[in-house]
Amino acid sequence: MADAIKAATGQDIDRRGITLPEVHSLGEYKAEIKLHPEVSATVTIQVVAQ
């Protein structure tokens, strides 16, 4: 996840600040990214078959 953010934005994100849900099947999941102690973002991740 951190590598994908870096590739898309050029910004480094600390991997420890990313909270991912357990992914057991295809679908949409919400992940929280702490950008700063007082700032966080919620992103939607789509898990799809290749």
VEXNULUM-13976 format. One record per residue (C-alpha): residue in one letter; chain; x, y, z. Coordinates in Angstrom, 1 decimal, padded with zeros to 4 digits. Last residue first. Layout:
// VEXNULUM-13976
> type,mol,X,Y,Z
> A,A,X,Y,Z
...
This chain:
// VEXNULUM-13976
> type,mol,X,Y,Z
> Q,A,-006.7,-010.8,-012.4
> A,A,-009.4,-011.0,-009.8
> V,A,-010.3,-007.7,-008.0
> V,A,-009.7,-006.2,-004.6
> Q,A,-010.8,-002.6,-004.5
> I,A,-009.4,-000.4,-001.9
> T,A,-011.3,002.6,-000.5
> V,A,-009.3,005.3,001.3
> T,A,-009.7,006.9,004.7
> A,A,-007.4,009.7,005.5
> S,A,-005.8,010.8,008.8
> V,A,-004.6,014.0,010.3
> E,A,-003.9,014.8,014.0
> P,A,-000.8,012.6,014.4
> H,A,000.1,013.2,010.8
> L,A,-000.6,011.3,007.6
> K,A,-002.3,008.4,009.3
> I,A,-003.8,006.2,006.6
> E,A,-007.0,004.3,007.2
> A,A,-008.2,001.5,004.9
> K,A,-011.7,000.7,003.7
> Y,A,-012.4,-002.4,001.7
> E,A,-014.2,-003.1,-001.6
> G,A,-014.7,-006.6,-003.0
> L,A,-012.9,-009.9,-003.6
> S,A,-012.3,-012.2,-000.7
> H,A,-010.5,-012.7,002.6
> V,A,-009.0,-009.2,003.1
> E,A,-008.4,-008.4,006.8
> P,A,-008.7,-004.6,007.2
> L,A,-005.7,-002.4,006.6
> T,A,-004.4,000.3,009.0
> I,A,-001.6,002.3,007.5
> G,A,000.6,004.4,009.9
> R,A,003.1,001.6,010.3
> R,A,003.9,001.7,006.6
> D,A,005.2,005.3,006.9
> I,A,004.1,007.2,003.8
> D,A,006.6,008.7,001.4
> Q,A,005.0,011.0,-001.2
> G,A,005.7,010.7,-004.9
> T,A,001.9,010.7,-005.5
> A,A,001.1,007.6,-007.5
> A,A,004.3,005.6,-007.0
> K,A,004.6,006.6,-003.3
> I,A,000.9,005.7,-002.7
> A,A,001.4,002.3,-004.4
> D,A,004.6,001.6,-002.3
> A,A,002.8,002.4,000.9
> M,A,000.0,000.0,000.0
